[in-house]
Each structure stands twice: as structure tokens, then as C-alpha cells.
């Protein structure tokens, strides 16, 4: 169940549309459309004989992908109002999106990694294990080994399809990177009171 939930959440994160991101952001995309539309409008609206001649040729040119009988109609007087309407609509949409973001109506990206750590930690404790994580590095590699819990969580992550894994880019050799991220997340969840260590029952 832990891995199933992680795969679902992680896939959702990767497919989600963030509010701000240079390549995938909603606001960034809308602003790019607005800039492109304004630049096109400025070029199309430029006064002078060259612009008039260009529009005349654009209306007359035939698209080789269509037969003469099927040529789509193209007229400046029809295109121009659509372009101005596009710019108008980008300005109307922007405040709507800003209000939605402020209210938190949409585009909430989950925390697949945090949920995975919480789930795998609870599962490990249910099995009687103790949550111990040690940060590993090249400096302490000879003296420190991954804890049993780190090995358990890392092995579970390697069962996830490669494209969805987090903090395990090198497969079995990525335990150092994984251990650092796991240690940070465990510490954060303990400080927030989300994850609590359970007392182990002592045999009489």
C-alpha cells in the first residue's frame, strides 16, 4: 500500500501544473502567450506599404497541404479581431488565476516523498523495527553503514519505476543520497510531531 500510494502521488506531482515554473508554470505560460500575441499584433499593425503588401500576399498564398478547392480562407480583417480578443482574454484570465491561487482552489501539488517516508516508517515500526537513520558521505563511508531502516526504505524505493523514484538516481549505489534525504525528512516529521517513535515492548 505504501508503494502504491507513493507511485500514485509521485505520478500526480510530475503531471501537475505548477503556478510558477519557467517551462511548465501556469502564470509563465499565460504571460508567454500574452507577450507573443502583443508582439504579433504590433508587427501586424505596423503602418507602411510593406505591411500592406505582406498582408495581401498572405491572403492570396495557397497552402500546399490542401487542394485548390479545399483551400482555407484567410483574411486580415477576420484574423485581426481574433488576435485583439486573445490579448483581451489573457488580461481577463490573469486576475482569475491569481484569485484562485490566493484561495488555494487548484493546482495543489502533493508531497509524495513525505508521505512515502511517513508510510514506510510506520510500516517498519509495525514490523517491530526501530527508526534510525545516519547521514552517509565519502568522509564517514568507512566507519558508518546504512541503518537497517535505511536499507529497508531504500530497497522499497528501488521497487518503484525508475522515472518515479526520488533520491535514488543511481539505483543500488544511491544509498548515500537516499540516506541524507531520508534523515532530513525523518527529522522534519519528528519536529512537526507528525512522526513519533514508538516504545518497543520489553520482554518480561
Secondary structure, DSSP 8 states (H G I E B T S, - for coil): -HHHHHHHHHHHHHH---SS-TTT-HHHHHHHHHHHHHHHHHHHT--SHHHHHHHHHHHH---TTS-STT-----HHHHHHHHHHHHHHHHHHHHHHHHHHHHT-S-----HHHHHHHHHHHHHHHTT---------TTTTTT----HHHHHHHHHHTTS-GGG-SS-TTGGGGHHHHHHHHHHHHHHHHHTTSS---------
